[in-house]
Amino acid sequence: MLNEFIAIRRDLHQIPETGYKELKTQAYLLAYISKLPNKHLEVKKWRTGILVLVKGTNPEKTIGYRTDIDALPITEETGLPFESNHVGNMHACGHDLHMSIALGVLTHFASKPAKDNLLFVFQPAEEGPGGAKPIMESEEFAAWRPDTIYGLHIAPEYKVGEIAIKSGLLFANTSELFISFKGKGGHAAYPHLANDMVVAASAFVGQMQTIISRNIDPMDSAVITIGRIHGGEIQNVIAETAFLDGTIRTLSPETMEIVWTRLKQLAKGWEEAYQCEVEFHPGSDYYQVDNEPVETEEFIRFLKEHYPESYVPARSAMTGEDFGYFLSEIKGFMFWLGVDSEYSLHHAKLNPKEEAIPFAIDVLINFLESK
């Protein structure tokens, strides 16, 4: 018989929705939660997200658990019988597993509340434009603000049954990068009468890498990646506009500031050198996931005692996660949950092993009961 929460994961996998459009997802979650024993539950909606408080038997504090609920604008290529029904959208980052795990833990404590209050945060828009910071600033969250908070993220590179975690920096600071170049278009045969923005943008791609090689301490780390470049409309017309879309990753907020300062300085030089306008457009910025040492070490001791084959020391990664905003104000941690997939996160063929769902539910229930 199919595990109940694996079945839920398959349901959610079929209705992926991007940030702040998670209407079907929210309705599905609310319908499930409404069937749970409600003696100890209080439920609030926030935009397309949900907050669920499980009142403790003798509460001295509130422990938070956060799951993200949104999907990515990716066309699924898994061929699974329960693949996405929303063409062009896919749960390619595992948030369907994240939600089913959260529901499994919530289901247990709805019937058997812990000593302390538990707050389950079903957060929208993790993939963009970023839901953690605004939900933290909401009245709904403020009313039930937890003293500690935990979260997980699936990891294709680890086996099912493995949990990777470390104290301190786990995920990087990230910033989306959108740049436009505007010059003067013209006929391909008369380049001297135009200002070619394909040339300007292409040169900028190369030059920005010198920020990493010449402005960042070599003992530090940073990444600038341009994932998309677009300029012009036809082969024999000099492009009047060009666009670069990318991302910045750093291991500290201070390094992120250095990168942005240098990018803006370069842009001013480009405007002069290429006789054009360079503009930066707003994107999402995510704060680093910095695991609080005391809480993290407590969880590691718990794993070593109760799941001795599961603990794997993690390394810092340039991955981005807006859970970092929670940890910037509330002590807690995030860990990697092994799902043993051939394909990486954000891949159209990502197919996590579902056995990780009941395993994670078991670990989290036992850990929260031990608090």
Secondary structure, 3 states (H helix, E strand, C coil): CCCHHHHHHHHHHCCCCCCCCCHHHHHHHHHHHHCCCCCCEEEEEECCEEEEEECCCCCCCEEEEEEECCCECCCCCCCCCCCCCCCCCECCCCHHHHHHHHHHHHHHHHHCCCCCEEEEEEECCCCCCCCHHHHHCCHHHHHCCCCEEEEEEEECCCCCCCEEECCEEEECEEEEEEEEEECECEECCCHHHCECHHHHHHHHHHHHHHHHHHCCCCCCCEEEEEEEEEECCCCCEECCEEEEEEEEEECCHHHHHHHHHHHHHHHHHHHHHCCCEEEEECCCEECCEEECHHHHHHHHHHHHHHCCCCEEECCCECCCCCHHHHHHHCEEEEEEEECCCCCCCCCCCCCCCCCHHHHHHHHHHHHHHHC
